[in-house]
């Protein structure tokens, strides 16, 4: 891993099978030193690392799908919630925005929105965003993030 240059200092990575994520601060023949989103320094023995996932942008692009009865109201909901969610380097790097709408039936529409969150903060898109949407919109049939 070290000699094959799987990653570089400064890369945002996730170590498997430990599911430890952060920015690589140092790498030696014995250990990888990382800093997670909370600022904690983590040192992992190289023998414990089976695979490394490198995130080239340093954040995760997420998608949310909403199924609504009124497409205009659903798009407005995404805009409103996008203005409410916390933004910044440890929150939503890019708030949710509508990228696509599809009419499935006369009274059923699918809205696809994208957002970006830092590594380790996926819960913002997986838990917080859908709960905000459900609280604020009776027209939503379901909301899922991936």
C-alpha positions in Angstrom: 0.0 0.0 0.0 2.8 2.4 1.0 5.1 1.6 -1.9 2.2 1.3 -4.5 1.1 4.8 -3.6 -2.6 3.9 -3.0 -3.0 7.5 -1.6 -1.1 10.7 -0.9 -0.8 13.0 2.1 -3.8 15.3 2.1 -6.2 12.8 0.4 -9.6 12.2 2.0 -9.8 8.4 2.5 -11.9 5.7 4.1 -10.0 2.7 5.4 -11.6 -0.8 5.1 -12.7 -2.9 6.9 -12.4 -0.5 9.8 -14.7 2.1 8.2 -12.4 4.9 9.5 -12.5 8.1 7.4 -10.5 11.3 7.3 -7.7 13.2 5.8 -4.3 11.5 5.6 -1.7 13.5 7.5 1.2 11.0 7.5 2.1 7.6 6.2 5.0 5.4 7.2 6.1 1.8 6.7 4.1 0.9 9.8 1.1 3.3 10.2 -1.3 5.7 8.5 -2.1 8.9 10.5 -5.4 10.6 9.7 -7.6 13.4 11.1 -11.3 12.8 11.1 -14.1 15.4 10.7 -14.2 15.9 14.5 -10.5 16.8 14.5 -9.4 13.6 16.2 -6.0 12.2 15.2 -6.3 8.5 14.3 -3.3 6.2 13.8 -3.9 2.8 12.1 -1.4 0.0 11.7 -0.9 -0.7 8.0 -1.5 -4.4 8.7 -5.1 -3.6 9.6 -5.8 -1.8 6.3 -7.3 -4.2 3.7 -8.5 -1.6 1.3 -8.6 2.2 0.9 -11.3 4.2 -0.7 -10.0 7.6 -1.9 -12.5 10.4 -2.3 -10.9 12.6 -5.0 -13.1 15.7 -4.2 -12.8 15.2 -0.4 -16.6 15.0 0.0 -19.5 12.8 -0.9 -22.0 13.7 -3.6 -25.5 12.5 -2.4 -28.8 12.3 -4.1 -32.3 12.5 -2.7 -35.4 11.3 -4.5 -38.8 12.6 -3.5 -42.1 11.3 -4.7 -44.8 14.1 -4.6 -48.3 14.8 -5.9 -47.4 18.4 -6.9 -44.1 18.8 -8.7 -44.0 22.6 -8.3 -44.6 22.3 -4.5 -42.0 19.6 -4.3 -39.4 21.7 -6.1 -40.2 24.7 -3.8 -39.9 22.4 -0.8 -36.3 21.4 -1.9 -35.4 25.1 -2.3 -36.8 26.0 1.1 -35.1 23.1 2.9 -31.9 23.9 1.0 -32.0 27.3 2.6 -32.6 25.9 6.1 -29.9 23.2 6.3 -26.6 24.1 7.9 -23.8 24.8 5.4 -20.1 24.9 5.8 -17.0 22.6 5.8 -18.5 20.2 8.4 -22.1 20.5 7.3 -23.6 20.6 3.9 -20.8 21.7 1.5 -23.5 22.2 -1.1 -27.1 22.3 0.0 -29.7 20.3 -1.9 -30.8 21.5 -5.3 -33.3 20.0 -7.8 -31.6 18.4 -10.8 -34.5 16.5 -12.4 -38.2 16.1 -12.3 -40.2 13.2 -13.8 -43.9 12.8 -14.2 -44.8 9.2 -13.4 -48.6 9.5 -13.4 -51.1 12.3 -13.4 -50.7 12.8 -9.6 -47.3 11.4 -9.0 -43.9 13.0 -9.7 -40.3 12.1 -8.9 -37.9 14.9 -8.0 -34.2 14.2 -7.9 -32.0 16.5 -5.9 -28.3 16.5 -5.2 -26.2 17.8 -2.4 -22.6 17.4 -1.0 -21.5 16.5 2.5 -18.1 15.9 4.1 -16.9 12.4 4.6 -18.2 11.1 7.9 -21.2 13.5 7.8 -23.4 11.4 5.5 -26.0 11.3 8.3 -26.9 14.9 7.3 -28.2 13.7 3.9 -29.4 10.3 5.1 -31.3 11.3 8.3 -31.5 15.1 8.7 -32.5 16.0 5.1 -35.4 13.5 4.8 -36.7 14.4 8.2 -36.8 18.1 7.3 -38.6 17.3 4.1 -41.2 15.0 5.8 -41.9 17.6 8.5 -42.4 20.4 6.0 -44.4 18.7 3.2 -47.6 16.8 3.5 -47.5 16.2 -0.3 -44.5 14.0 -0.1 -45.3 10.3 -0.4 -41.7 9.2 0.5 -38.2 10.6 0.6 -35.0 8.6 0.3 -31.3 9.6 0.1 -28.5 7.6 -1.5 
